[in-house]
Amino acid sequence: MSYNLAVCTPPVPLDDDTAWGAIDALIDAQGPVPQVFRTLHDRLTGRYPCICSLTDETVDEEGVWSDGPLWNNFGHRTAVLGVVFSRVEEVLPFLVNTANELGLTVFDWAGPSIYRPK
């Protein structure tokens, strides 16, 4: 199990109920992965490396992502990212701030919360 979040490119409906109703279609959208997701990936892994780049000895201590390669979780409209529960309090603020700075919206199923760019 992991703590899962979806990071979405615009447009995302402004009404929260409508946005939650659209999340599955956003996840299922097909097409090329946008450049903004490469930027997000690089910023996230710059601070929290993909578990595929960690050694067997360090993955349990240093790894924050629930699977890898992390890039495989990025699609056309969304990136669905899993964070190990023991690191959520540390990783979540960084992930949300980084995504929002790039104009991306974060859906947090556990909240449930939607974090929108300013």
VMD Tcl script that builds the backbone (N, CA, C; Angstrom):
set m [mol new atoms 354]
animate dup $m
set s [atomselect $m all]
$s set {name element resname resid chain x y z} {
  {N N MET 1 A 0.839 -1.184 0.000}
  {CA C MET 1 A 0.000 0.000 0.000}
  {C C MET 1 A 0.882 1.244 0.000}
  {N N SER 2 A 0.345 2.269 -0.589}
  {CA C SER 2 A 1.059 3.543 -0.610}
  {C C SER 2 A 0.047 4.676 -0.537}
  {N N TYR 3 A 0.566 5.843 -0.324}
  {CA C TYR 3 A -0.229 7.064 -0.288}
  {C C TYR 3 A -0.210 7.617 -1.699}
  {N N ASN 4 A -1.344 7.598 -2.388}
  {CA C ASN 4 A -1.385 7.936 -3.800}
  {C C ASN 4 A -1.942 9.323 -4.063}
  {N N LEU 5 A -1.314 9.974 -5.022}
  {CA C LEU 5 A -1.695 11.316 -5.452}
  {C C LEU 5 A -1.736 11.338 -6.967}
  {N N ALA 6 A -2.591 12.186 -7.506}
  {CA C ALA 6 A -2.613 12.408 -8.950}
  {C C ALA 6 A -2.246 13.860 -9.210}
  {N N VAL 7 A -1.304 14.077 -10.101}
  {CA C VAL 7 A -0.899 15.422 -10.497}
  {C C VAL 7 A -1.406 15.622 -11.924}
  {N N CYS 8 A -2.178 16.704 -12.130}
  {CA C CYS 8 A -2.858 16.898 -13.416}
  {C C CYS 8 A -2.479 18.201 -14.093}
  {N N THR 9 A -2.420 18.134 -15.407}
  {CA C THR 9 A -2.222 19.343 -16.217}
  {C C THR 9 A -3.556 20.062 -16.363}
  {N N PRO 10 A -3.510 21.373 -16.620}
  {CA C PRO 10 A -4.756 22.096 -16.851}
  {C C PRO 10 A -5.351 21.712 -18.207}
  {N N PRO 11 A -6.627 21.922 -18.378}
  {CA C PRO 11 A -7.559 22.488 -17.417}
  {C C PRO 11 A -8.132 21.414 -16.495}
  {N N VAL 12 A -8.394 21.817 -15.265}
  {CA C VAL 12 A -9.070 20.983 -14.268}
  {C C VAL 12 A -10.290 21.776 -13.823}
  {N N PRO 13 A -11.467 21.153 -13.781}
  {CA C PRO 13 A -12.660 21.892 -13.362}
  {C C PRO 13 A -12.439 22.604 -12.023}
  {N N LEU 14 A -12.974 23.811 -11.903}
  {CA C LEU 14 A -12.805 24.607 -10.688}
  {C C LEU 14 A -13.652 24.106 -9.526}
  {N N ASP 15 A -14.790 23.538 -9.825}
  {CA C ASP 15 A -15.648 22.986 -8.790}
  {C C ASP 15 A -15.074 21.637 -8.335}
  {N N ASP 16 A -14.857 21.483 -7.023}
  {CA C ASP 16 A -14.220 20.261 -6.523}
  {C C ASP 16 A -15.000 18.999 -6.869}
  {N N ASP 17 A -16.318 19.003 -6.717}
  {CA C ASP 17 A -17.100 17.808 -7.037}
  {C C ASP 17 A -16.960 17.433 -8.508}
  {N N THR 18 A -16.989 18.432 -9.371}
  {CA C THR 18 A -16.822 18.191 -10.808}
  {C C THR 18 A -15.414 17.682 -11.104}
  {N N ALA 19 A -14.420 18.258 -10.421}
  {CA C ALA 19 A -13.030 17.822 -10.620}
  {C C ALA 19 A -12.853 16.373 -10.197}
  {N N TRP 20 A -13.389 16.019 -9.023}
  {CA C TRP 20 A -13.283 14.617 -8.588}
  {C C TRP 20 A -14.003 13.688 -9.568}
  {N N GLY 21 A -15.101 14.150 -10.125}
  {CA C GLY 21 A -15.830 13.348 -11.107}
  {C C GLY 21 A -15.074 13.167 -12.413}
  {N N ALA 22 A -14.130 14.060 -12.688}
  {CA C ALA 22 A -13.365 14.006 -13.935}
  {C C ALA 22 A -12.030 13.284 -13.799}
  {N N ILE 23 A -11.605 12.952 -12.584}
  {CA C ILE 23 A -10.242 12.446 -12.380}
  {C C ILE 23 A -9.974 11.148 -13.147}
  {N N ASP 24 A -10.929 10.233 -13.185}
  {CA C ASP 24 A -10.688 8.971 -13.893}
  {C C ASP 24 A -10.467 9.206 -15.386}
  {N N ALA 25 A -11.238 10.118 -15.979}
  {CA C ALA 25 A -11.051 10.430 -17.402}
  {C C ALA 25 A -9.701 11.093 -17.633}
  {N N LEU 26 A -9.268 11.943 -16.705}
  {CA C LEU 26 A -7.949 12.567 -16.829}
  {C C LEU 26 A -6.847 11.511 -16.763}
  {N N ILE 27 A -6.998 10.559 -15.867}
  {CA C ILE 27 A -5.997 9.484 -15.736}
  {C C ILE 27 A -5.965 8.626 -17.000}
  {N N ASP 28 A -7.127 8.370 -17.569}
  {CA C ASP 28 A -7.210 7.492 -18.742}
  {C C ASP 28 A -6.861 8.183 -20.059}
  {N N ALA 29 A -6.705 9.501 -20.059}
  {CA C ALA 29 A -6.435 10.234 -21.301}
  {C C ALA 29 A -5.159 9.721 -21.969}
  {N N GLN 30 A -5.223 9.571 -23.265}
  {CA C GLN 30 A -4.099 9.064 -24.048}
  {C C GLN 30 A -3.463 10.181 -24.857}
  {N N GLY 31 A -2.165 10.094 -25.041}
  {CA C GLY 31 A -1.447 11.070 -25.842}
  {C C GLY 31 A -0.029 11.206 -25.325}
  {N N PRO 32 A 0.719 12.126 -25.891}
  {CA C PRO 32 A 2.110 12.296 -25.476}
  {C C PRO 32 A 2.198 12.864 -24.056}
  {N N VAL 33 A 3.284 12.539 -23.391}
  {CA C VAL 33 A 3.541 13.080 -22.062}
  {C C VAL 33 A 4.058 14.511 -22.227}
  {N N PRO 34 A 3.415 15.496 -21.590}
  {CA C PRO 34 A 3.840 16.884 -21.771}
  {C C PRO 34 A 5.184 17.181 -21.102}
  {N N GLN 35 A 5.882 18.153 -21.628}
  {CA C GLN 35 A 7.196 18.544 -21.121}
  {C C GLN 35 A 7.145 18.951 -19.647}
  {N N VAL 36 A 6.045 19.553 -19.216}
  {CA C VAL 36 A 5.947 19.972 -17.815}
  {C C VAL 36 A 6.076 18.785 -16.867}
  {N N PHE 37 A 5.664 17.607 -17.325}
  {CA C PHE 37 A 5.824 16.422 -16.481}
  {C C PHE 37 A 7.288 15.997 -16.392}
  {N N ARG 38 A 8.058 16.202 -17.440}
  {CA C ARG 38 A 9.495 15.909 -17.371}
  {C C ARG 38 A 10.140 16.845 -16.355}
  {N N THR 39 A 9.745 18.107 -16.380}
  {CA C THR 39 A 10.273 19.077 -15.423}
  {C C THR 39 A 9.894 18.673 -13.997}
  {N N LEU 40 A 8.628 18.308 -13.788}
  {CA C LEU 40 A 8.187 17.866 -12.464}
  {C C LEU 40 A 8.971 16.642 -12.018}
  {N N HIS 41 A 9.078 15.654 -12.873}
  {CA C HIS 41 A 9.823 14.442 -12.555}
  {C C HIS 41 A 11.250 14.773 -12.129}
  {N N ASP 42 A 11.906 15.614 -12.910}
  {CA C ASP 42 A 13.301 15.943 -12.619}
  {C C ASP 42 A 13.447 16.684 -11.295}
  {N N ARG 43 A 12.504 17.557 -10.984}
  {CA C ARG 43 A 12.566 18.274 -9.704}
  {C C ARG 43 A 12.292 17.337 -8.528}
  {N N LEU 44 A 11.313 16.456 -8.700}
  {CA C LEU 44 A 11.001 15.508 -7.630}
  {C C LEU 44 A 12.162 14.550 -7.377}
  {N N THR 45 A 12.703 13.995 -8.454}
  {CA C THR 45 A 13.787 13.022 -8.277}
  {C C THR 45 A 15.112 13.696 -7.942}
  {N N GLY 46 A 15.211 14.997 -8.190}
  {CA C GLY 46 A 16.391 15.735 -7.754}
  {C C GLY 46 A 16.486 15.775 -6.239}
  {N N ARG 47 A 15.347 15.769 -5.604}
  {CA C ARG 47 A 15.312 15.771 -4.136}
  {C C ARG 47 A 15.104 14.377 -3.561}
  {N N TYR 48 A 14.239 13.609 -4.199}
  {CA C TYR 48 A 13.909 12.257 -3.748}
  {C C TYR 48 A 14.127 11.305 -4.925}
  {N N PRO 49 A 15.288 10.680 -4.996}
  {CA C PRO 49 A 15.625 9.857 -6.165}
  {C C PRO 49 A 14.626 8.724 -6.409}
  {N N CYS 50 A 14.494 8.369 -7.664}
  {CA C CYS 50 A 13.715 7.200 -8.043}
  {C C CYS 50 A 14.302 5.993 -7.315}
  {N N ILE 51 A 13.449 5.111 -6.849}
  {CA C ILE 51 A 13.958 3.948 -6.115}
  {C C ILE 51 A 14.827 3.058 -6.995}
  {N N CYS 52 A 14.671 3.163 -8.308}
  {CA C CYS 52 A 15.499 2.372 -9.227}
  {C C CYS 52 A 16.959 2.822 -9.224}
  {N N SER 53 A 17.206 4.050 -8.760}
  {CA C SER 53 A 18.577 4.551 -8.734}
  {C C SER 53 A 19.252 4.329 -7.382}
  {N N LEU 54 A 18.516 3.764 -6.435}
  {CA C LEU 54 A 19.075 3.488 -5.107}
  {C C LEU 54 A 19.566 2.050 -5.040}
  {N N THR 55 A 20.516 1.807 -4.186}
  {CA C THR 55 A 21.019 0.446 -3.998}
  {C C THR 55 A 20.059 -0.341 -3.113}
  {N N ASP 56 A 20.183 -1.644 -3.147}
  {CA C ASP 56 A 19.357 -2.491 -2.286}
  {C C ASP 56 A 19.545 -2.128 -0.814}
  {N N GLU 57 A 20.741 -1.687 -0.474}
  {CA C GLU 57 A 21.042 -1.350 0.912}
  {C C GLU 57 A 20.417 -0.026 1.344}
  {N N THR 58 A 20.154 0.882 0.398}
  {CA C THR 58 A 19.656 2.206 0.756}
  {C C THR 58 A 18.193 2.443 0.408}
  {N N VAL 59 A 17.584 1.565 -0.374}
  {CA C VAL 59 A 16.222 1.823 -0.847}
  {C C VAL 59 A 15.223 1.910 0.305}
  {N N ASP 60 A 15.350 1.084 1.315}
  {CA C ASP 60 A 14.385 1.127 2.416}
  {C C ASP 60 A 14.541 2.379 3.265}
  {N N GLU 61 A 15.741 2.870 3.393}
  {CA C GLU 61 A 15.995 4.050 4.220}
  {C C GLU 61 A 15.786 5.353 3.456}
  {N N GLU 62 A 16.195 5.397 2.196}
  {CA C GLU 62 A 16.164 6.638 1.429}
  {C C GLU 62 A 15.008 6.738 0.438}
  {N N GLY 63 A 14.408 5.626 0.089}
  {CA C GLY 63 A 13.344 5.638 -0.912}
  {C C GLY 63 A 12.040 6.201 -0.379}
  {N N VAL 64 A 11.418 7.077 -1.156}
  {CA C VAL 64 A 10.121 7.631 -0.772}
  {C C VAL 64 A 9.005 7.190 -1.721}
  {N N TRP 65 A 9.365 6.787 -2.927}
  {CA C TRP 65 A 8.363 6.401 -3.926}
  {C C TRP 65 A 8.014 4.936 -3.752}
  {N N SER 66 A 6.763 4.597 -4.005}
  {CA C SER 66 A 6.312 3.221 -3.780}
  {C C SER 66 A 6.667 2.288 -4.930}
  {N N ASP 67 A 7.027 2.846 -6.084}
  {CA C ASP 67 A 7.406 1.994 -7.207}
  {C C ASP 67 A 8.339 2.761 -8.135}
  {N N GLY 68 A 8.873 2.054 -9.068}
  {CA C GLY 68 A 9.788 2.669 -10.017}
  {C C GLY 68 A 9.895 1.793 -11.256}
  {N N PRO 69 A 10.375 2.326 -12.331}
  {CA C PRO 69 A 10.839 3.696 -12.455}
  {C C PRO 69 A 9.688 4.689 -12.329}
  {N N LEU 70 A 9.950 5.764 -11.628}
  {CA C LEU 70 A 8.927 6.767 -11.365}
  {C C LEU 70 A 8.359 7.327 -12.665}
  {N N TRP 71 A 9.196 7.469 -13.670}
  {CA C TRP 71 A 8.749 8.046 -14.948}
  {C C TRP 71 A 7.586 7.263 -15.547}
  {N N ASN 72 A 7.507 5.966 -15.268}
  {CA C ASN 72 A 6.427 5.151 -15.827}
  {C C ASN 72 A 5.054 5.561 -15.315}
  {N N ASN 73 A 4.988 6.395 -14.271}
  {CA C ASN 73 A 3.712 6.832 -13.702}
  {C C ASN 73 A 3.189 8.126 -14.314}
  {N N PHE 74 A 3.897 8.654 -15.302}
  {CA C PHE 74 A 3.507 9.905 -15.942}
  {C C PHE 74 A 2.806 9.613 -17.261}
  {N N GLY 75 A 1.614 10.173 -17.408}
  {CA C GLY 75 A 0.836 9.972 -18.625}
  {C C GLY 75 A 0.570 11.281 -19.336}
  {N N HIS 76 A -0.446 11.256 -20.177}
  {CA C HIS 76 A -0.764 12.423 -21.001}
  {C C HIS 76 A -1.321 13.595 -20.183}
  {N N ARG 77 A -2.227 13.335 -19.255}
  {CA C ARG 77 A -2.827 14.404 -18.451}
  {C C ARG 77 A -2.509 14.295 -16.968}
  {N N THR 78 A -2.082 13.114 -16.523}
  {CA C THR 78 A -1.836 12.930 -15.087}
  {C C THR 78 A -0.590 12.105 -14.828}
  {N N ALA 79 A -0.063 12.332 -13.639}
  {CA C ALA 79 A 0.965 11.457 -13.074}
  {C C ALA 79 A 0.375 10.950 -11.767}
  {N N VAL 80 A 0.263 9.645 -11.638}
  {CA C VAL 80 A -0.241 9.061 -10.396}
  {C C VAL 80 A 0.972 8.543 -9.643}
  {N N LEU 81 A 1.251 9.185 -8.510}
  {CA C LEU 81 A 2.471 8.924 -7.761}
  {C C LEU 81 A 2.142 8.337 -6.402}
  {N N GLY 82 A 2.890 7.313 -6.028}
  {CA C GLY 82 A 2.718 6.687 -4.729}
  {C C GLY 82 A 3.904 6.997 -3.833}
  {N N VAL 83 A 3.604 7.410 -2.609}
  {CA C VAL 83 A 4.615 7.724 -1.613}
  {C C VAL 83 A 4.465 6.718 -0.477}
  {N N VAL 84 A 5.581 6.209 0.041}
  {CA C VAL 84 A 5.500 5.291 1.178}
  {C C VAL 84 A 4.961 6.060 2.380}
  {N N PHE 85 A 4.105 5.416 3.166}
  {CA C PHE 85 A 3.410 6.094 4.259}
  {C C PHE 85 A 4.352 6.757 5.254}
  {N N SER 86 A 5.468 6.142 5.520}
  {CA C SER 86 A 6.379 6.687 6.535}
  {C C SER 86 A 7.020 8.011 6.118}
  {N N ARG 87 A 6.895 8.391 4.851}
  {CA C ARG 87 A 7.541 9.618 4.358}
  {C C ARG 87 A 6.544 10.669 3.858}
  {N N VAL 88 A 5.243 10.412 3.996}
  {CA C VAL 88 A 4.227 11.318 3.452}
  {C C VAL 88 A 4.340 12.721 4.028}
  {N N GLU 89 A 4.486 12.849 5.333}
  {CA C GLU 89 A 4.537 14.181 5.958}
  {C C GLU 89 A 5.698 15.021 5.426}
  {N N GLU 90 A 6.770 14.361 5.059}
  {CA C GLU 90 A 7.940 15.050 4.514}
  {C C GLU 90 A 7.768 15.379 3.033}
  {N N VAL 91 A 7.289 14.403 2.257}
  {CA C VAL 91 A 7.256 14.518 0.797}
  {C C VAL 91 A 6.065 15.319 0.289}
  {N N LEU 92 A 4.905 15.168 0.916}
  {CA C LEU 92 A 3.682 15.792 0.403}
  {C C LEU 92 A 3.811 17.304 0.214}
  {N N PRO 93 A 4.282 18.076 1.195}
  {CA C PRO 93 A 4.395 19.526 0.969}
  {C C PRO 93 A 5.316 19.876 -0.200}
  {N N PHE 94 A 6.433 19.167 -0.328}
  {CA C PHE 94 A 7.350 19.439 -1.436}
  {C C PHE 94 A 6.700 19.104 -2.768}
  {N N LEU 95 A 6.043 17.966 -2.845}
  {CA C LEU 95 A 5.397 17.548 -4.085}
  {C C LEU 95 A 4.314 18.550 -4.480}
  {N N VAL 96 A 3.453 18.922 -3.543}
  {CA C VAL 96 A 2.369 19.859 -3.843}
  {C C VAL 96 A 2.929 21.208 -4.269}
  {N N ASN 97 A 3.882 21.754 -3.523}
  {CA C ASN 97 A 4.454 23.058 -3.867}
  {C C ASN 97 A 5.133 23.032 -5.227}
  {N N THR 98 A 5.889 21.984 -5.496}
  {CA C THR 98 A 6.587 21.870 -6.776}
  {C C THR 98 A 5.594 21.778 -7.923}
  {N N ALA 99 A 4.575 20.948 -7.783}
  {CA C ALA 99 A 3.558 20.808 -8.826}
  {C C ALA 99 A 2.813 22.123 -9.037}
  {N N ASN 100 A 2.391 22.755 -7.958}
  {CA C ASN 100 A 1.648 24.015 -8.076}
  {C C ASN 100 A 2.486 25.109 -8.721}
  {N N GLU 101 A 3.774 25.172 -8.407}
  {CA C GLU 101 A 4.657 26.161 -9.039}
  {C C GLU 101 A 4.717 25.987 -10.551}
  {N N LEU 102 A 4.498 24.764 -11.006}
  {CA C LEU 102 A 4.516 24.467 -12.440}
  {C C LEU 102 A 3.123 24.596 -13.078}
  {N N GLY 103 A 2.141 25.064 -12.296}
  {CA C GLY 103 A 0.791 25.239 -12.808}
  {C C GLY 103 A -0.037 23.972 -12.812}
  {N N LEU 104 A 0.380 22.961 -12.032}
  {CA C LEU 104 A -0.292 21.672 -11.992}
  {C C LEU 104 A -1.162 21.548 -10.743}
  {N N THR 105 A -2.215 20.766 -10.855}
  {CA C THR 105 A -3.147 20.521 -9.762}
  {C C THR 105 A -2.882 19.140 -9.183}
  {N N VAL 106 A -2.948 19.038 -7.842}
  {CA C VAL 106 A -2.698 17.772 -7.158}
  {C C VAL 106 A -3.984 17.292 -6.489}
  {N N PHE 107 A -4.363 16.060 -6.800}
  {CA C PHE 107 A -5.493 15.396 -6.159}
  {C C PHE 107 A -4.942 14.448 -5.099}
  {N N ASP 108 A -5.426 14.598 -3.876}
  {CA C ASP 108 A -5.013 13.764 -2.751}
  {C C ASP 108 A -6.228 12.967 -2.296}
  {N N TRP 109 A -6.277 11.692 -2.682}
  {CA C TRP 109 A -7.423 10.857 -2.354}
  {C C TRP 109 A -7.621 10.701 -0.855}
  {N N ALA 110 A -6.570 10.727 -0.081}
  {CA C ALA 110 A -6.684 10.496 1.360}
  {C C ALA 110 A -7.353 11.654 2.073}
  {N N GLY 111 A -7.231 12.869 1.550}
  {CA C GLY 111 A -7.772 14.046 2.208}
  {C C GLY 111 A -9.277 13.982 2.460}
  {N N PRO 112 A -10.109 13.848 1.474}
  {CA C PRO 112 A -9.697 14.143 0.104}
  {C C PRO 112 A -9.489 15.651 -0.068}
  {N N SER 113 A -8.452 15.989 -0.802}
  {CA C SER 113 A -8.108 17.379 -1.019}
  {C C SER 113 A -7.673 17.589 -2.460}
  {N N ILE 114 A -7.893 18.797 -2.937}
  {CA C ILE 114 A -7.368 19.215 -4.232}
  {C C ILE 114 A -6.514 20.447 -3.983}
  {N N TYR 115 A -5.258 20.377 -4.400}
  {CA C TYR 115 A -4.329 21.490 -4.259}
  {C C TYR 115 A -4.127 22.114 -5.632}
  {N N ARG 116 A -4.589 23.341 -5.768}
  {CA C ARG 116 A -4.560 24.020 -7.055}
  {C C ARG 116 A -3.453 25.067 -7.082}
  {N N PRO 117 A -2.908 25.336 -8.269}
  {CA C PRO 117 A -1.913 26.426 -8.363}
  {C C PRO 117 A -2.588 27.755 -8.076}
  {N N LYS 118 A -1.810 28.681 -7.582}
  {CA C LYS 118 A -2.362 30.006 -7.247}
  {C C LYS 118 A -2.683 30.790 -8.499}
}
mol reanalyze $m
mol bondsrecalc $m
mol representation Tube
mol addrep $m
